[in-house]
Amino acid sequence: MKDVLRRLLAGELTEDEALGELRSLQLEELGGRARLDLGRFMRRGIPEVVLATGKVPVEAARLAIALAERQGQGLISRMTPEHRAALGQAAGAAQMGVVDHANSARVLRQGFVAEPLDGKVALLTAGTSDVAVAEEALMVVEACGLGTRLEADLGVAGLHRFIGPLEQVLEWGADVIVVAAGMDGVLPGLVAGLIDVPVIGLPVSTGYGRGGAGEAALGTMLQSCSTGLVVVNIDNGVGAGAAAVLIAARAASARSLSAGAAARSPRSQPGSRPAARPRR
């Protein structure tokens, strides 16, 4: 967008040509079947994510590559081994790199680096079976330039396991914590009841028999006694990551504004003195 405006001011584009390019930045059709929302990151600070489920592997890879070509990175989630193979082949042909995240991935155009933000998102999982869904959230957070930290296998079957990692992420300065849990789904409520940092519960479809598809975990989180626990849908790592981004980015923005106001304050200037109070 800045490049289009620069060329308009330089007289390299007419107003109609600039308008046409700006429109193409917002929406682009591919093959008459897919409409890429290229303006989503500018509107919300969260890029579009290609859901591989239900898509032919070659087509899913083509969408991720197209996003990377136009925006520097393309995100894709819920990949099968066939999707991953097609993505690797397409990325290699386009001379792009791939950052793998369990069943998800980021395709990066050469030289692209996400603009860093001074926000931090911690991700905790109850078990190792929950890591794949947590990494889907991790992918979204990293794509937005926020700091991340993932701690796995902290389930309530051994309460002693999660105290140390929880203390560490709090000392690290997490602005929000995503807690992924399957089975009984107790861990998010437990964490939310101990700290004053926003917690997002991410129910995962791991478990046995009745309720093992994530319904038990979702029900537990929705019925948690810990007030303020926010819950997303089963296996919705993208949704949890997006919510975490919005919270952490807003916290980072508030810190930046506060630091700027402090720097402009007369009290912060060397040699300055507070104004004298008028005597009565």
JOHU-V999747 format. One line per field, one symbol per residue. phi: phi as a letter, one per 40 degrees, with the letter a starting at -180 (. if undefined). psi: psi as a letter, one per 40 degrees, with the letter a starting at -180 (. if undefined). burial: I if it has 16 or more other ideal C-beta (glycine too) atoms within 10 Angstrom, else O. A space follows every 10 residues. Layout:
phi=???
psi=???
burial=???
This chain:
phi=.ccccccccc gcbccccccc ccccccaacb ggbbbccccc cccbgbccbc ccdgbcdccc cccccccccc bgabbabfcc dccccccccc ccccfbcbbc bfcbabcbcd gcbcccbcbb bbbbbcaccc cdcccccddc ccccgccbab bbgbcccadc cbccdccccc ccgdcabcbc abfcgcddcc cccbbbcdbb cbcbcbibfc gcchcccccc cccccccgcc bbccgccccc cccccccccc cccccccccc cccccdcccd gcbccccccc
psi=ddddddddde eeiidddddd ddddddhhih eedhhhgeed dddeehiihh hdheihdddd dddddddddd edihihifii dddddddddd dddefiihhi gbeiihhhih ehhhhiifih hihiididee dddddddddd dddeeiiihh hiffiedgde dedddddddd ddfhdihhhh habefddddd ddeeieihhh hghifiaibh eeeedddddd ddeiehiehh hiihegdddd dddddddddd dddddddddd dddehddehh eiiihihhi.
burial=OOOIOOOIOO OOIOOOOIOO IOOOOOOOOO OOOOOIOIII IOOOIIIIII OIOOIOIOII IIIIIIIIOO IIIIIIIIIO OOIIOIIOOI IOOIOIIIOO IIIIIIIIIO OOOOOOIIII IIIIIIIOII IIIIIIIIII IIIIIIIIII IIIIIIOOOO OIOOIIOOIO OOOIIIIIII IIIIIIIIII IIOOOOIIII IIIIIIIOOO IOIIOIIIOI IOOIOIOOII IIOIIIIIII IIIIIIIIIO IIOOOOOOOO OOOOOOOOOO OOOOOOOOOO
